[in-house]
Amino acid sequence: MSKPYPQPGGNPQWGPGQPPATPGYGYPAYPPPAGYGFPQQPPALGGAPLLALGDITVVGDQIFTPAGTLPLRGAIWNATDLSHTEEKIPPHAIVLAIVFFVFCLLGLFFLLMKEKKTTGYIQVSVTSAGRHHSTMIPAHRQDAFPAVMAQVAYARSLSGV
């Protein structure tokens, strides 16, 4: 504000004059780029996720992966079971068999107790438009692979292959 009350023909000025294009102290000389300085809305993903397998998400007609976006049409899906299940006698069954063996031979039936433990991963791969992405899903139960295969079958039906 260099002229408080401009008068025609008069020269009263208030402080040093500045060119009209120069902003005041503390303001940038140019507008900030879009999205700078305040939170922005995330880009639209096209709706709710139809399917999520590990870090692979299917939304609308696209497949979102950490490596980028792939088209859903014509995608090839594959799942590989890399898990294994082991069966063993738990330690408490051995202790009970020894303790009850002293009283009667029926204590040996405790040795029939078995414990199943599944460890490993299920690898899910998707290939589309010349690009490939693979993810590993932990398998903690025996029925993990059939559940993942059901999701892969649904993804294949969405792909139209």
PADRENSE-469339 format. One line per field, with one value per atom (N, C-alpha, C, CB): residue number from 1; residue in three letters; x, z, y. Coordinates in steps of 0.02 Angstrom, whole numbers, plus 32768, in hexadecimal, padded with zeros to 4 digits. Each point is the difference from the previous one (the first is absolute). Glycine has a CB too. Example, Ala and Ser with C-alpha at 12.3 -4.5 7.8 and 13.67 -1.06 7.14 Angstrom:
# residues 2
vexdren c(1 1 1 1 2 2 2 2)
palo c(ALA ALA ALA ALA SER SER SER SER)
X c(8294 7FD3 802D 7FA1 804D 802A 7FD9 803B)
Z c(8186 8000 8000 803E 7F9E 8003 8025 7F94)
Y c(7EE4 803B 803C 7FC5 8070 803B 8037 7FE0)
//
This chain:
# residues 161
vexdren c(1 1 1 1 2 2 2 2 3 3 3 3 4 4 4 4 5 5 5 5 6 6 6 6 7 7 7 7 8 8 8 8 9 9 9 9 10 10 10 10 11 11 11 11 12 12 12 12 13 13 13 13 14 14 14 14 15 15 15 15 16 16 16 16 17 17 17 17 18 18 18 18 19 19 19 19 20 20 20 20 21 21 21 21 22 22 22 22 23 23 23 23 24 24 24 24 25 25 25 25 26 26 26 26 27 27 27 27 28 28 28 28 29 29 29 29 30 30 30 30 31 31 31 31 32 32 32 32 33 33 33 33 34 34 34 34 35 35 35 35 36 36 36 36 37 37 37 37 38 38 38 38 39 39 39 39 40 40 40 40 41 41 41 41 42 42 42 42 43 43 43 43 44 44 44 44 45 45 45 45 46 46 46 46 47 47 47 47 48 48 48 48 49 49 49 49 50 50 50 50 51 51 51 51 52 52 52 52 53 53 53 53 54 54 54 54 55 55 55 55 56 56 56 56 57 57 57 57 58 58 58 58 59 59 59 59 60 60 60 60 61 61 61 61 62 62 62 62 63 63 63 63 64 64 64 64 65 65 65 65 66 66 66 66 67 67 67 67 68 68 68 68 69 69 69 69 70 70 70 70 71 71 71 71 72 72 72 72 73 73 73 73 74 74 74 74 75 75 75 75 76 76 76 76 77 77 77 77 78 78 78 78 79 79 79 79 80 80 80 80 81 81 81 81 82 82 82 82 83 83 83 83 84 84 84 84 85 85 85 85 86 86 86 86 87 87 87 87 88 88 88 88 89 89 89 89 90 90 90 90 91 91 91 91 92 92 92 92 93 93 93 93 94 94 94 94 95 95 95 95 96 96 96 96 97 97 97 97 98 98 98 98 99 99 99 99 100 100 100 100 101 101 101 101 102 102 102 102 103 103 103 103 104 104 104 104 105 105 105 105 106 106 106 106 107 107 107 107 108 108 108 108 109 109 109 109 110 110 110 110 111 111 111 111 112 112 112 112 113 113 113 113 114 114 114 114 115 115 115 115 116 116 116 116 117 117 117 117 118 118 118 118 119 119 119 119 120 120 120 120 121 121 121 121 122 122 122 122 123 123 123 123 124 124 124 124 125 125 125 125 126 126 126 126 127 127 127 127 128 128 128 128 129 129 129 129 130 130 130 130 131 131 131 131 132 132 132 132 133 133 133 133 134 134 134 134 135 135 135 135 136 136 136 136 137 137 137 137 138 138 138 138 139 139 139 139 140 140 140 140 141 141 141 141 142 142 142 142 143 143 143 143 144 144 144 144 145 145 145 145 146 146 146 146 147 147 147 147 148 148 148 148 149 149 149 149 150 150 150 150 151 151 151 151 152 152 152 152 153 153 153 153 154 154 154 154 155 155 155 155 156 156 156 156 157 157 157 157 158 158 158 158 159 159 159 159 160 160 160 160 161 161 161 161)
palo c(MET MET MET MET SER SER SER SER LYS LYS LYS LYS PRO PRO PRO PRO TYR TYR TYR TYR PRO PRO PRO PRO GLN GLN GLN GLN PRO PRO PRO PRO GLY GLY GLY GLY GLY GLY GLY GLY ASN ASN ASN ASN PRO PRO PRO PRO GLN GLN GLN GLN TRP TRP TRP TRP GLY GLY GLY GLY PRO PRO PRO PRO GLY GLY GLY GLY GLN GLN GLN GLN PRO PRO PRO PRO PRO PRO PRO PRO ALA ALA ALA ALA THR THR THR THR PRO PRO PRO PRO GLY GLY GLY GLY TYR TYR TYR TYR GLY GLY GLY GLY TYR TYR TYR TYR PRO PRO PRO PRO ALA ALA ALA ALA TYR TYR TYR TYR PRO PRO PRO PRO PRO PRO PRO PRO PRO PRO PRO PRO ALA ALA ALA ALA GLY GLY GLY GLY TYR TYR TYR TYR GLY GLY GLY GLY PHE PHE PHE PHE PRO PRO PRO PRO GLN GLN GLN GLN GLN GLN GLN GLN PRO PRO PRO PRO PRO PRO PRO PRO ALA ALA ALA ALA LEU LEU LEU LEU GLY GLY GLY GLY GLY GLY GLY GLY ALA ALA ALA ALA PRO PRO PRO PRO LEU LEU LEU LEU LEU LEU LEU LEU ALA ALA ALA ALA LEU LEU LEU LEU GLY GLY GLY GLY ASP ASP ASP ASP ILE ILE ILE ILE THR THR THR THR VAL VAL VAL VAL VAL VAL VAL VAL GLY GLY GLY GLY ASP ASP ASP ASP GLN GLN GLN GLN ILE ILE ILE ILE PHE PHE PHE PHE THR THR THR THR PRO PRO PRO PRO ALA ALA ALA ALA GLY GLY GLY GLY THR THR THR THR LEU LEU LEU LEU PRO PRO PRO PRO LEU LEU LEU LEU ARG ARG ARG ARG GLY GLY GLY GLY ALA ALA ALA ALA ILE ILE ILE ILE TRP TRP TRP TRP ASN ASN ASN ASN ALA ALA ALA ALA THR THR THR THR ASP ASP ASP ASP LEU LEU LEU LEU SER SER SER SER HIS HIS HIS HIS THR THR THR THR GLU GLU GLU GLU GLU GLU GLU GLU LYS LYS LYS LYS ILE ILE ILE ILE PRO PRO PRO PRO PRO PRO PRO PRO HIS HIS HIS HIS ALA ALA ALA ALA ILE ILE ILE ILE VAL VAL VAL VAL LEU LEU LEU LEU ALA ALA ALA ALA ILE ILE ILE ILE VAL VAL VAL VAL PHE PHE PHE PHE PHE PHE PHE PHE VAL VAL VAL VAL PHE PHE PHE PHE CYS CYS CYS CYS LEU LEU LEU LEU LEU LEU LEU LEU GLY GLY GLY GLY LEU LEU LEU LEU PHE PHE PHE PHE PHE PHE PHE PHE LEU LEU LEU LEU LEU LEU LEU LEU MET MET MET MET LYS LYS LYS LYS GLU GLU GLU GLU LYS LYS LYS LYS LYS LYS LYS LYS THR THR THR THR THR THR THR THR GLY GLY GLY GLY TYR TYR TYR TYR ILE ILE ILE ILE GLN GLN GLN GLN VAL VAL VAL VAL SER SER SER SER VAL VAL VAL VAL THR THR THR THR SER SER SER SER ALA ALA ALA ALA GLY GLY GLY GLY ARG ARG ARG ARG HIS HIS HIS HIS HIS HIS HIS HIS SER SER SER SER THR THR THR THR MET MET MET MET ILE ILE ILE ILE PRO PRO PRO PRO ALA ALA ALA ALA HIS HIS HIS HIS ARG ARG ARG ARG GLN GLN GLN GLN ASP ASP ASP ASP ALA ALA ALA ALA PHE PHE PHE PHE PRO PRO PRO PRO ALA ALA ALA ALA VAL VAL VAL VAL MET MET MET MET ALA ALA ALA ALA GLN GLN GLN GLN VAL VAL VAL VAL ALA ALA ALA ALA TYR TYR TYR TYR ALA ALA ALA ALA ARG ARG ARG ARG SER SER SER SER LEU LEU LEU LEU SER SER SER SER GLY GLY GLY GLY VAL VAL VAL VAL)
X c(802A 7FD6 802D 7FA3 806E 802D 7FDC 804E 7F72 7FDB 7FBF 8031 7FCB 7FC3 7FC3 8047 7FBF 7FC8 801C 7FC3 803B 801B 7FD5 802F 7FF2 7FDD 8013 7FFE 7FD1 8011 802D 7F94 80A4 802D 802D 7FAD 8049 802B 8034 7FA1 8092 8036 8008 8038 7F96 800C 8009 7FBE 807A 800D 800F 802C 7FC6 8008 8035 7F88 80B3 8037 801A 7FCF 8064 801D 7FD0 8073 7F8C 7FD3 801C 7FD7 7FFC 8014 7FDD 8013 800C 7FDD 7FC2 806C 7F5E 7FC2 8005 7FC5 806B 8004 8026 7FFD 8024 8026 7FD3 8069 7F92 7FD6 8020 7FD2 8007 8019 8031 7F95 8087 8032 7FE1 803C 7FE7 7FEA 7FD5 8005 7FE9 7FD8 802C 7F98 805E 802A 7FF0 8006 802D 7FF8 7FD9 806A 7F8E 7FDB 7FD3 805E 7F6C 7FD3 8020 7F9D 8056 801D 7FE2 8013 8013 7FE5 7FC4 8072 7F63 7FC4 8014 7FC1 801C 800D 8037 7FD9 803F 8036 7FE5 804F 7FC7 7FF1 7FC1 803B 7F9B 7FC4 7FED 7FD8 8007 7FF1 7FD2 800D 7FFF 7FD8 7FDA 8053 7F79 7FDA 802A 7F91 806E 8024 7FDF 8024 8002 7FE1 7FC8 806D 7F61 7FC7 8015 7FB1 803B 8014 7FCA 8045 7F82 7FCC 7FCE 8052 7FA9 7FCE 801F 7FB7 801F 8016 8028 7F9B 8096 8027 7FD4 8065 7FA2 7FDC 8024 7FD3 8070 8028 8043 7FC7 8053 8043 8024 7FD8 8061 802B 8045 7FBE 8051 8040 8003 8038 7FFA 8005 7FE4 8064 7F77 7FDF 7FB6 8051 7F97 7FBA 7FDF 801D 7FA7 7FDA 7FC8 801B 7FE6 7FCD 7FE8 8036 7F8A 7FE3 801E 7FEC 8034 8020 804B 7F9C 8080 8048 8018 7FFB 8045 8022 8035 7FEA 8011 8031 8033 7FAA 8096 8037 8032 7FF0 803F 8034 802B 8001 8002 8029 7FDB 803A 7F84 7FDA 7FBC 806A 7F74 7FBC 8001 7FD1 800A 7FFB 7FB7 8063 7F91 7FBB 7FE5 8015 7FAB 7FE2 7FF0 7FD1 8019 7FEC 803C 7FA6 8055 8034 8037 7FE7 8011 8034 8002 7FF0 804C 800B 8013 8024 7FB6 800A 801B 7FA3 808A 801D 800C 8036 7FBF 800D 8028 7F96 809D 802B 8002 8046 7FAF 8000 8048 7F89 8095 8043 7FFF 802D 7F9A 7FFA 8006 7FB6 8058 8001 7FE2 8067 7F7B 7FDF 8025 7F90 8081 8021 7FD4 8073 7F90 7FD7 802F 7F9E 8059 802B 7FD9 8064 7FB9 7FE2 8015 8001 7FCF 8013 8022 7FA0 808B 8024 7FD3 805C 7F6B 7FD5 7FE1 7FE7 8011 7FE5 8033 7FBA 8086 8034 8003 8042 7FB9 8002 7FC4 803C 7F88 7FC4 8006 7FBC 8061 8007 802E 7FED 8049 802F 7FDF 8062 7F7B 7FE1 7FCA 8018 7FBD 7FC9 8014 7FB3 8088 8018 800C 8035 7FDF 800D 7FBF 805F 7F69 7FC1 7FDF 7FF1 800F 7FE2 8019 7F99 805D 8018 7FD7 8028 7FA0 7FD7 8023 7F9A 8099 8026 8023 8010 7FFA 8020 7FD4 803F 7F80 7FD4 800F 7FA8 807A 8014 8032 7FEC 8036 8030 7FDC 8052 7F6D 7FDB 7FEE 7FD2 8039 7FF2 8032 7FD3 8013 802B 7FF2 8001 8031 7FFB 8019 8010 7FC7 8013 8013 7FB3 8085 8018 8012 802B 7FB7 800C 802B 7F93 80A3 802C 800F 8034 7FE1 8013 7FD6 8023 7FDF 7FDF 7FDB 8058 7F7A 7FDE 8013 7F9E 807F 8016 7FC8 807A 7F71 7FCD 8021 7FA1 8058 801E 7FCB 806B 7F9F 7FD4 802C 7FA3 804A 8023 7FCC 805A 7FB4 7FD1 8027 7F9F 8052 801E 804C 7F9C 8080 8048 8023 7FFA 7FE1 801D 7FEB 7FFF 802A 7FF6 8008 8029 7FAD 8007 7FF0 7FE2 8044 7FF7 8000 8038 7FA0 7FFC 7FFE 7FC5 8052 8000 7FCE 807A 7F59 7FCD 8010 7FA7 8060 8010 7FC8 8048 7FCB 7FD0 8007 8003 7FCA 8002 7FD2 801A 7FBB 7FD1 8002 7FB6 802F 7FFF 7FD1 801A 7FB1 7FD0 8010 7FAB 8092 8013 8005 803D 7FE0 8009 7FBD 806E 7F63 7FBE 7FDD 7FF7 8011 7FE1 801F 7FE7 805B 8022 7FEF 805E 7F9C 7FEE 7FBA 804C 7F87 7FBC 8003 7FD0 805B 8008 8021 8009 8028 8020 7FCE 806F 7F65 7FCD 7FD0 8008 7FE8 7FD6 8024 7FC7 807A 8028 8003 8044 7FC3 8000 7FBE 8052 7F77 7FBF 7FF7 7FD0 804D 7FFD 802B 7FEC 804B 802E 7FE3 805F 7F71 7FE2 802A 7FC8 8064 802B 7FE4 8065)
Z c(8000 8000 8000 803D 7F88 7FFB 8000 7FC2 802B 7FFE 8027 7F8F 80AD 8027 7FE0 8066 7F83 7FE0 7FC2 8070 7F58 7FC5 7FED 7FD7 8021 7FEE 7FB8 807A 7F62 7FBC 8001 7FD6 8008 7FFB 803C 7FBA 807D 803A 8003 803C 7FED 8006 8046 7FA4 8086 8042 7FFA 8037 7FE3 7FFF 8047 7F89 8082 8042 7FFB 8021 7FF1 7FFD 7FBA 8061 7F99 7FBD 7FD3 8033 7F90 7FD0 7FE8 7FDD 8013 7FE6 7FBE 8074 7F5F 7FC3 8010 7FBF 801B 8010 7FFC 7FD7 8004 7FF9 803A 7F85 80A5 8037 803C 7FD5 8046 803B 803E 7FCB 806A 803E 8022 800C 802B 8024 801A 8020 7FD7 8019 7FD0 806E 7F59 7FCF 7FC5 8023 7FC1 7FC8 7FC2 802E 7FA7 7FC4 7FCA 801C 7FEB 7FCF 8026 7FAA 8038 8023 800A 7FD0 8068 800B 7FD0 807A 7F77 7FD3 8020 7FCE 8009 801A 802E 7F97 80A0 802F 8031 7FAA 8059 802D 803E 7F9E 809C 803E 8024 7FCE 8012 8022 7FE6 8010 801A 7FEB 7FC4 8076 7F5F 7FC4 8006 7FBB 801E 7FFD 7FD9 8005 8011 7FD9 7FBC 806A 7F65 7FBF 8003 7FCA 800E 7FFF 7FE7 7FEE 8035 7FED 7FD8 8066 7F91 7FD7 8026 7FA8 8099 8027 8035 7F9D 807E 8036 7FE3 8045 7FE1 7FE8 7FF7 8039 7F8E 7FF3 801E 7F97 806E 8016 8019 7FAD 8087 8019 8011 802E 7FB3 800C 8013 7FAE 8092 8015 7FEF 7FF0 7FE9 7FEC 7FBA 8049 7F9C 7FBF 800D 7FC7 801D 800A 7FBD 806F 7F88 7FC3 800E 7FD8 8003 8007 7FBA 806B 7F8A 7FBF 7FC9 8027 7FA8 7FCA 8003 7FBA 8082 8008 803A 7FD2 802A 8035 801D 7FC8 8078 8021 8025 800C 7FE5 8022 8016 7FBA 8072 8012 7FC4 8072 7F5B 7FC5 7FCE 800F 7FFA 7FD2 7FF2 7FCD 8004 7FEE 7FC1 8036 7FCC 7FC7 7FE9 8029 7F96 7FEA 8014 7FA0 8073 8016 7FC6 8063 7F65 7FC6 7FE5 7FE4 8019 7FE4 8031 7F95 80AB 8032 800B 8037 7FD4 800D 8049 7F87 809D 8048 800C 801B 8017 8011 804C 7F8D 8090 8048 800A 801F 800C 800E 804B 7F98 807D 8047 8015 7FFA 802F 8019 804B 7FA7 8072 8047 800A 8012 802C 8011 8046 7FB8 8052 803F 801F 7FD7 8068 8023 803A 7FE0 802F 8035 8033 7FB1 808E 8034 8040 7FCD 8060 8042 802D 7FF0 8030 802B 8040 7FD2 804C 803D 803A 7FDB 802C 8039 7FF8 8010 7FB2 7FF6 8016 7FA0 8054 8015 804C 7F97 808A 8049 801D 7FFD 7FE8 8018 7FF4 7FEA 7FDE 7FF2 8032 7F86 808D 8031 8045 7FBE 8056 8042 8006 8008 7FC7 8004 7FED 7FE6 7FFE 7FF1 8041 7F95 809F 8040 801C 8016 7FE2 801C 7FD4 8034 7F8C 7FD4 7FB9 8049 7F8E 7FBB 7FD6 800A 8010 7FDA 7FF7 802C 7FFB 7FF9 7FBD 807A 7F64 7FBF 7FCB 801F 7FEE 7FD0 7FF9 801C 8015 7FFA 7FC8 807A 7F72 7FC8 7FBD 8042 7FBC 7FC3 7FF2 8010 8021 7FF6 7FCC 8077 7F58 7FCC 7FFB 7FC0 802C 7FF8 7FBA 807E 7F5B 7FBD 8000 7FCD 8011 7FFC 7FB8 8077 7F6E 7FBB 8000 7FDA 7FFF 7FF9 7FB6 8072 7F7C 7FBB 7FE3 7FF3 7FCB 7FDC 7FC3 8029 7FBF 7FC0 7FD3 8036 7F90 7FD1 7FCE 800E 7FEC 7FD0 7FCE 8055 7F6A 7FCB 7FD0 800B 7FDB 7FCC 7FC9 8055 7F6D 7FC5 7FD4 8006 7FE7 7FD5 7FDB 804F 7F71 7FD6 8002 8015 7FEC 7FFF 8042 7F8C 80A9 8042 802F 7FED 8046 802D 8048 7FA8 8084 8048 8026 7FF1 8044 8029 8049 7FA9 807F 8048 8025 7FEC 8052 802B 8039 7FE3 8024 8035 8033 7FAF 8091 8032 8008 803B 7FCD 800A 8048 7F84 80A5 8046 800D 8020 7FB0 8009 7FC1 804D 7FBA 7FC7 7FC9 804E 7FC4 7FCE 7FE2 803D 7FCD 7FE4 7FB3 806B 7F7A 7FB8 7FDB 8013 8004 7FDD 8004 801A 801D 8005 7FCE 807A 7F80 7FD1 7FB8 8052 7FA1 7FBC 7FEE 800E 8022 7FF3 7FEB 8052 7FD0 7FEE 7FBB 807A 7F77 7FBE 7FCA 8034 7FD9 7FCF 7FF4 8024 8010 7FF8 7FD7 806E 7FA0 7FDA 7FB6 8067 7F8C 7FBA 7FDE 8020 8005 7FE2 7FF2 803C 7FEE 7FF4 7FC4 807A 7F7C 7FC9 7FBC 804E 7FB2 7FC1 7FD9 7FFE 8024 7FDE 8009 8011)
Y c(7FC6 803A 803D 7FC3 8053 8039 8043 7FB6 804C 803E 7FF7 801F 7FFF 7FF5 8021 7FFB 8041 8024 8022 8012 7FCC 8022 803D 7F92 80A5 803E 8013 8027 7FF0 8015 803E 7FCF 802B 8039 8007 8037 7FA7 8006 7FC9 8037 7FD2 7FD0 7FE4 803A 7FC4 7FE2 7FB5 805C 7F8A 7FB8 7FE9 8005 7FBE 7FE3 7FCA 801A 7FF0 7FD0 7FF7 7FC6 800F 7FF6 7FDA 8000 8013 7FDF 7FBD 8071 7F62 7FBF 7FF5 7FD2 8008 7FF0 7FD7 8003 8004 7FDE 7FB4 8063 7F81 7FB7 7FE0 800F 8018 7FE5 7FF6 8037 7F8C 7FF5 801C 7F99 806C 8019 7FD1 803D 7FDA 7FD9 7FBF 8069 7F5E 7FC0 7FD8 8032 7FEB 7FDC 7FEC 803F 7F85 7FEC 802A 7F8B 807E 8028 7FDB 803B 7F85 7FD8 7FD1 8007 7FE3 7FD2 7FBC 803D 7FA2 7FBE 7FCD 801C 7FAF 7FCD 7FDD 7FEF 7FF6 7FDE 7FC7 801E 7FDC 7FCA 800F 7FB4 8089 8011 8022 800A 7FE0 8023 7FEB 805B 7F7F 7FEA 7FBA 8078 7F60 7FBB 7FFE 7FDC 7FF4 7FF6 7FBF 8041 7FB9 7FC1 7FCD 803E 7F83 7FCD 7FF7 7FC6 8022 7FF6 7FCC 801E 7FEB 7FD3 7FBB 8061 7F6B 7FBC 7FDD 7FFB 8023 7FE1 7FD7 7FFE 800A 7FDB 7FD5 8001 7FD3 7FD4 7FC6 8020 7FC7 7FC6 7FC3 802E 7FB1 7FC2 7FC4 8032 7FD3 7FC7 801A 7FB3 802E 8010 7FC0 806F 7F87 7FC6 801A 7FB6 804B 801C 804A 7F90 8084 8046 800C 800B 7FC5 8008 800F 7FB0 8087 8015 800B 8035 7FB0 8009 8032 7F8A 80AE 8034 8012 802D 7FCA 8010 7FD5 8075 7FAC 7FDB 8005 8016 7FF5 8006 7FD5 8074 7F7A 7FDA 802E 7F8E 8081 802B 7FD5 805C 7FB0 7FDE 8035 7F96 8059 8031 8015 7FCE 8008 8010 802C 7F94 8076 8029 7FE3 8026 7FF8 7FEB 7FD6 8067 7F62 7FD2 7FFE 7FBB 8039 7FF7 7FBC 804D 7FB1 7FC1 7FD3 803B 7FE1 7FD9 7FD9 8055 7F6A 7FD5 7FEE 8034 7FDB 7FF0 7FB5 8070 7F76 7FB9 7FF8 7FE9 7FEF 7FF6 7FBA 8050 7FAB 7FC0 7FFE 7FF5 7FD0 7FF7 7FC0 803D 7FC7 7FC6 7FF5 8016 7FAD 7FEE 7FF0 7FD4 8056 7FF6 7FF1 804D 7F9C 7FF0 7FB5 8065 7F89 7FB8 7FF8 7FEC 7FD9 7FF0 7FC6 802A 7FDD 7FC9 7FEA 802B 7F95 7FE3 7FE1 7FEB 8026 7FE4 7FF5 8039 7FA1 7FF4 8039 7F81 80A2 8037 7FE7 8042 7FE7 7FEC 7FED 804A 7FD9 7FEF 7FBB 807A 7F6E 7FBC 7FCC 802A 7FE3 7FD2 7FFC 8018 8022 8002 7FDA 806F 7F9C 7FDD 7FB5 8067 7F84 7FB8 7FDF 8016 800D 7FE4 7FFD 802D 8008 8001 7FCB 807B 7F7F 7FD0 7FB9 805D 7F99 7FBD 7FD9 8029 7FFC 7FE1 7FE2 8051 7FD1 7FE9 7FCA 8070 7F99 7FCE 800A 7FFA 7FD5 8004 8031 7F8B 808D 802F 8043 7FC7 8046 803E 8005 8000 7FC7 8001 8021 7F99 806B 8021 804B 7FAC 8071 8046 800B 800E 7FBC 8006 8007 7FBD 8037 8008 8049 7F8D 809F 8047 801B 800D 8016 801E 804A 7F93 8091 8048 8012 8014 800F 8014 804A 7FA9 8066 8045 800F 7FFC 8039 8015 803E 7FCE 8031 8039 800A 7FED 804E 800E 8038 7F8A 807B 8036 7FE6 804F 7FDA 7FF4 803A 7FC0 8030 8034 800C 7FDF 8060 8014 8030 7FF2 7FFE 8028 8018 7FC0 807C 801A 801E 8018 7FDA 801A 8021 7FA7 8098 8025 8036 7FE8 8020 8034 7FFD 8048 7F7C 7FF8 800D 8020 7FEC 800C 7FC9 807C 7F77 7FC8 8018 7FAD 803A 800D 7FC1 807A 7F7A 7FC4 8014 7FB8 8026 800E 7FBE 806E 7F93 7FC4 800B 7FE7 7FE9 8002 7FCA 802C 7FE5 7FCD 7FCD 8053 7F6E 7FCA 7FE7 7FDE 802D 7FEB 7FC5 8075 7F7B 7FC8 7FD5 8044 7F7F 7FD3 8017 7FA4 807F 8015 8044 7FBF 805A 8041 7FFD 801B 7FB0 7FFB 7FFB 7FCA 800C 8000 8044 7F87 809D 8042 8031 7FEA 8015 802C 7FEC 8011 7FAE 7FE9 8017 7F9D 8066 801A 804A 7FAD 8079 8047 8007 801D 7FB8 8003 7FED 7FE3 7FED 7FEE 803B 7F87 809E 803B 8035 7FE7 8022 8031 7FEC 801A 7FA5 7FE9 800E 7FA6 8051 800E 804B 7F9C 808F 8048 8014 8012 7FC9 8010 7FED 7FF0 7FE4 7FEB 7FCF 806D 7F70 7FCF 7FBB 8048)
//
